Amino acid sequence: MSAKIYLIPTTLGDSPVENVIPKYIVDIINQTEHYIVENIKTARRYLIKAGIKTKIDDLTFYELNKHSSPEEYASYLNPIKENQNIGIISEAGTPGVADPGADIVAIAHRKNIPVVPLVGPSSILLSVMASGLNGQNFAFVGYLPIKKPERIKRIKELERRSQVENQTQLFIETPYRNQHLLEDIITNCSPETKLCIATDITLETEFIKTKSVKEWEKGIPNLHKRPTIFLIHKY
């Protein structure tokens, strides 16, 4: 079996493809006619922007989102039997990390299908790199609870863990709720806890800054509807 599953990275926003996506990935895209994606419309737009030569209507797309059933996943890999490559495309960044593409990759391993991760932007790793916090020991915990009491409890738990395990804690929120999460962090964490706010990574409006909670109290940025990763570490 020579066909492979390629984990194809995308931009983290409306930035030029050539700024963050290696050129060789376009060659792989042009060798691939089947794609497993979160959203067909945005995947088609990205492939055109990346410079795919195949007519977009000649490609086959399989949608992978909350409406997909686990029974469908294995059937998405059928093109491999015909020696045809499959690409997995996330909505932003690298597939398989905080992304439903991981479910497909797990099936591929069980079926002994080669999986090839391709180089591209990961907001998680880029935020750790630029934070100045502990990059030897960190954990990405995804979304925090929506309800305020549970969210505050979780923030305090993560702050304690960061101190006990000397571990940077990373988490995210739906962009339109960013400001509420930021306010809860500043209100409920210790003044000396370090907080990194990493926003619009790789975009022209990129903002990455680490300060103590006490320092952030003097003024906080407007994060409304801006993709953001929050990192905390209490030493």
C-alpha positions in Angstrom: 0.0 0.0 0.0 1.7 3.2 -1.2 -1.2 5.6 -0.7 -1.1 7.8 2.4 -3.1 10.0 4.6 -1.6 13.5 4.7 -2.3 15.9 7.6 -2.4 19.1 5.7 -1.9 22.4 7.7 -3.8 25.5 7.0 -3.3 29.2 7.9 -4.6 30.4 11.3 -6.5 33.2 9.7 -6.5 35.4 6.6 -2.7 35.5 6.2 -0.8 34.9 3.0 -0.4 31.1 2.5 3.2 31.5 1.4 4.0 33.1 4.8 3.2 30.1 6.9 2.8 27.0 4.6 5.9 25.4 3.0 5.9 25.2 -0.8 6.3 21.4 -0.9 2.8 21.1 0.6 1.3 22.4 -2.6 2.9 19.5 -4.5 1.3 17.1 -2.1 -2.1 18.8 -2.5 -1.8 18.4 -6.2 -1.3 14.6 -5.7 -4.4 14.3 -3.6 -8.0 14.2 -4.8 -9.8 13.1 -1.6 -10.1 15.3 1.4 -11.6 14.8 4.9 -12.5 18.2 6.2 -14.4 20.0 9.0 -16.1 22.4 6.5 -16.2 21.8 2.8 -16.7 25.5 1.9 -13.7 26.7 3.8 -11.5 23.7 2.7 -12.3 24.4 -1.0 -11.4 28.1 -0.5 -8.1 27.2 1.2 -7.1 24.7 -1.5 -7.7 27.4 -4.2 -5.8 29.9 -2.2 -2.9 27.5 -1.7 -2.6 27.0 -5.5 -4.2 23.6 -6.3 -4.2 22.9 -10.0 -6.9 20.3 -10.0 -10.3 21.6 -10.7 -12.0 22.0 -7.4 -15.2 20.3 -8.6 -13.2 17.2 -9.5 -12.2 16.7 -5.9 -14.1 14.5 -3.4 -14.8 15.9 0.1 -15.9 14.0 3.2 -17.2 16.2 6.0 -16.0 15.5 9.6 -17.8 17.5 12.2 -20.3 17.1 15.1 -23.0 15.9 12.6 -20.8 13.0 11.3 -21.4 9.6 12.8 -18.5 7.3 13.8 -19.9 4.7 11.4 -19.1 7.0 8.5 -15.4 7.6 9.5 -14.1 4.2 8.3 -15.8 4.6 4.9 -13.9 7.9 4.4 -10.7 5.9 4.0 -12.0 3.7 1.1 -9.9 5.7 -1.5 -6.8 4.2 0.1 -7.9 0.8 -1.2 -7.7 2.3 -4.7 -4.2 3.6 -4.0 -5.4 7.2 -3.8 -4.0 9.6 -1.2 -6.3 11.3 1.3 -5.7 14.7 2.9 -7.1 15.8 6.2 -7.7 19.6 6.6 -8.6 21.3 9.8 -10.5 24.6 10.0 -7.2 26.3 11.2 -3.7 25.2 11.9 -2.6 21.6 12.1 -5.0 18.6 11.9 -5.3 16.1 14.7 -4.4 18.6 17.5 -7.6 19.7 19.3 -9.3 18.6 16.2 -11.7 15.9 15.1 -9.2 14.6 12.5 -7.6 12.7 15.3 -10.5 10.2 15.2 -9.7 9.4 11.5 -6.0 9.1 12.3 -6.8 6.6 15.0 -8.7 4.4 12.5 -5.9 4.7 10.0 -3.4 3.3 12.5 -5.7 0.4 13.2 -5.8 -0.3 9.5 -2.0 0.1 9.1 -2.5 3.1 6.8 0.6 5.4 6.7 -0.1 8.8 8.3 2.2 11.7 7.3 2.1 14.9 9.4 3.1 18.0 7.4 4.8 21.1 8.7 2.6 24.1 9.4 1.4 26.6 12.0 0.2 25.3 15.4 -1.2 28.0 17.6 -0.5 25.8 20.6 3.2 25.4 20.0 3.7 28.9 18.7 2.1 30.4 21.8 4.4 28.3 24.1 7.4 29.3 22.1 6.7 33.0 22.5 5.4 33.0 26.0 8.6 32.7 28.0 6.9 30.2 30.3 7.9 26.6 30.9 8.3 24.9 27.5 9.7 21.8 29.0 6.4 20.9 30.8 3.1 22.2 29.5 -0.5 21.0 29.0 -3.2 22.1 26.6 -6.5 21.5 28.3 -8.9 22.9 25.6 -12.0 24.8 26.5 -13.0 25.7 30.0 -16.5 25.4 31.3 -19.0 27.9 30.0 -20.8 28.6 33.3 -19.0 31.1 35.4 -18.8 29.2 38.7 -17.5 26.1 37.0 -15.1 28.2 34.9 -13.7 29.9 38.0 -13.2 26.6 39.8 -11.4 25.2 36.8 -9.1 28.3 36.5 -8.1 27.9 40.1 -7.5 24.1 39.6 -5.2 24.8 36.7 -3.3 27.5 38.6 -2.7 25.1 41.5 -1.5 22.4 39.0 0.9 24.8 37.3 2.5 25.5 40.7 2.6 22.0 42.0 3.8 20.4 38.7 5.8 23.4 37.4 3.7 23.1 34.3 2.4 25.8 31.9 -1.4 25.5 31.4 -2.9 26.4 28.1 -6.6 26.9 27.3 -8.9 28.5 24.9 -12.4 30.0 24.6 -14.9 30.7 21.8 -13.6 34.1 20.6 -16.8 36.0 21.5 -16.4 34.9 25.1 -12.7 35.8 25.4 -13.2 38.9 27.4 -15.2 37.2 30.1 -12.6 34.5 30.5 -9.8 37.0 30.7 -11.6 38.9 33.4 -12.2 35.7 35.4 -8.5 34.9 35.1 -7.4 38.3 36.4 -10.0 38.4 39.1 -9.3 34.9 40.5 -5.6 34.1 40.0 -2.9 35.2 42.3 -1.3 38.6 41.5 2.1 36.9 40.9 0.8 34.3 38.5 2.2 34.8 35.0 -0.4 35.1 32.2 0.4 35.1 28.5 -2.2 36.3 26.1 -1.5 35.0 22.5 -3.9 36.5 20.0 -4.2 36.5 16.2 -1.0 34.3 15.9 0.7 34.7 12.5 -1.6 37.5 11.4 -0.7 41.2 11.0 -2.6 42.0 14.2 -0.7 39.4 16.2 -0.3 40.2 19.9 1.6 38.0 22.3 2.5 39.3 25.8 3.3 37.7 29.1 2.9 39.7 32.4 1.9 38.9 35.9 -1.8 39.1 36.7 -1.1 42.2 38.8 0.5 43.9 35.8 -2.4 42.9 33.6 -4.8 44.6 36.0 -3.5 48.0 34.8 -5.0 47.4 31.4 -6.2 44.5 29.3 -6.5 44.1 25.5 -9.7 43.8 23.6 -9.9 40.2 22.6 -13.5 40.1 21.4 -13.9 37.7 18.4 -10.1 37.3 18.1 -8.7 33.8 18.3 -6.7 33.6 21.5 -4.7 31.1 23.6 -4.3 31.8 27.3 -1.3 30.5 29.2 -0.8 30.6 32.9 2.0 29.6 35.2 2.3 30.1 39.0 5.9 29.6 40.1 
